[in-house]
């Protein structure tokens, strides 16, 4: 009888430990997503460029979905340098044009076709570390005004938290225009 009671007690402790570890893992993931949200919204200010807006109002239906493909974008003219103009932005504050070419805030939502849905965590972190699209140094550099040097200094834990949060938000289908070189041609 004592042996059965001991086995029962150990079984209950074992199951309890497994449940506690599972709960802690879920809490840990929730903590990571919450930290990612804080980093995206407050520290890294991703929405400032990646969420289109009109004036001060963000279009929350397009939260982190990048520049809408069907919207106009600025076109830099090299004569503007003589007037000390080095950067133009769209009215939505999500497309930018300068001597480097024209860049469009990309879709950071987990949409599989137009966003980060097919990316891996490693691709995302490598992209932030190298400043190259999809983290591949063979790909084009990420254009201004994306502060890649700033994000390259973030810790792995912070970049993983940002990634966890980006994977948790609502996917938005929005095909963003490709980056354009100085002559207005896609890279």
Order of alpha helices (4+ residues) and beta strands (2+ residues): alpha-alpha-beta-beta-beta-beta-beta-alpha-alpha-alpha
